[in-house]
Amino acid sequence: MTTTTGFKAFCSLRQHLRPVRVRNSCRPMHWKPNSTQSVSKVIQTSLLTKPEFTTKLKEPDPFVSSNRHILVVDLDANSTDHHAFSGLDPHHDEALELVKSEAFRAELETLREEQPDLDPTTRYVDNCGVEVDDAYLVYEATNEMLARRLRRLVAADRDLPKDAQIDAVVIGPDPGPTMWRALDGLSPKHLEISAGWDESIDADTIDTLARPWDNLESLTLRDNGDGWMGQYPEFFTRIKSLTLEYCAGFDFIIDHVPADAKNMPLQMINLKAVGNDAMGALCGAVEHVPGFSGRLQRLYLTSNRSNYDCSTGDFRESLKQCTAISDLFLALGNPPNYNPEFTLKKSDNKNNDTKLTWVFPQSVESLSFHCSTSDAMLADLDVWIDASSRNDWLPKLKNITIRTDGPEHNALREVQEGKPSAERRKLFQHKIDKIYANLRAIRWSSPVTISP
């Protein structure tokens, strides 16, 4: 068994499949995985690489329905994001071999024959002397070559026993109709899509596949900006777990008109939102998705306070309405580079990790709270100390973690700066220890898991 790293999408998958790592001195009260590690079989392919088959250990992820057999499709080399020559870097040896290959030229000629009226708007000669009449044709040719490879993979997959077939697809950036049609025949339970340079995702073609993806239960969207373009696809109605990673404006409305939004995720019971408008995603779901607040069972939020995020007051009110949550993870501390000039002008938007003690739904059984080391949060812990000494605070609580690493979760992948001093961490840990002590003393008949 081997564990490998590869291109960007595969690395992204590895990060997604692992639990959050924390890096401060305040130890958690518990970390208890839902199950033991298991082995995933991974097929990874791209325009410039033949399919590679590997295995890797994966951690349990409650937001991923299944990932025993994962197909990872890296479209980065096909993207027009990085180079005028359809994304191909002429300095890349493999790209040069591809462009000069007979197969590529044959594909290009076929496209010219199929589209004789296409205006050659660009006469491009790369620095290796390969002349191409139209960059668009090259882009289409490279996509078609990869699509043919995917169709062969799909055909082979359908001949396998059901329990050995691909059950998760990771694709991006910016897959188009050609790629989706090439995957027709799969039946994944989990789908992960990354946006391209324009931060949009178009997955409508999935609804038109000859073999519908009826088993799809979990969806991850990455870098999607300004909500969703057009109506939600019909497969949204089957999604039980939704993960939004650095998405902006995803508030479950279409063109700012909630009544026009169709195909709402009415089966969604798990929501994970990381970065950008994480708090706004919860507010939007509570306000616009019918019955969501009474169905939500698992919520994971890390919010870096973007321009579009909802106010802290609105967030607290939305969280309070989610009366069925059993598993709650919040990392709301402001990042070290927090600048109020670039956030909404809300009266209390800077202290979004405070005043939550009596907002947590009474249904919570597992609480993981990651806060800042601000003066406001230090004072707010006194409310936690008082609440933890009472039987009516989170009566169903079984597991709890309190850490002062909120900014580390919310720093937008940037290098950490301005970490609190050891003395300040001690001030926080002293109060956190009081909360733990209260829970040990008062919950003796129904103890809360506390691991020092």
Secondary structure, DSSP 8 states (H G I E B T S, - for coil): ------SHHHHHHHHHTS-----SSS--S----SS--EEEEEEEEETTEEEEEEEEEE---TT-S--SEEEEEE-GGG-SSS-TTTT--TT-HHHHHHHHSHHHHHHHHHHHHH-TT------EE-TTS-EES-HHHHHHHHHHHHHHHHHHHHHHHHTS-GGGS--EEEEESS--HHHHHHTTT---SEEEEE--TT-----GGGGG-SS--TT--EEEEES--SS-SSS--GGGGG-SEEEEES--S--S-BTTBGGG--S--TT--EEEEESSSHHHHHHHHHHHSTTHHHH--EEEEE----TT---HHHHHHHHHH-TT--EEEEE----TT--GGGS---TTTT-TTSS-TTTS-TT-SEEEEE----HHHHHHHHHHHHHHTSTTSSTT--EEEEES-HHHHSSTT----S---HHHHHHHHHHHHHHHHHHHHH-SSS--B---
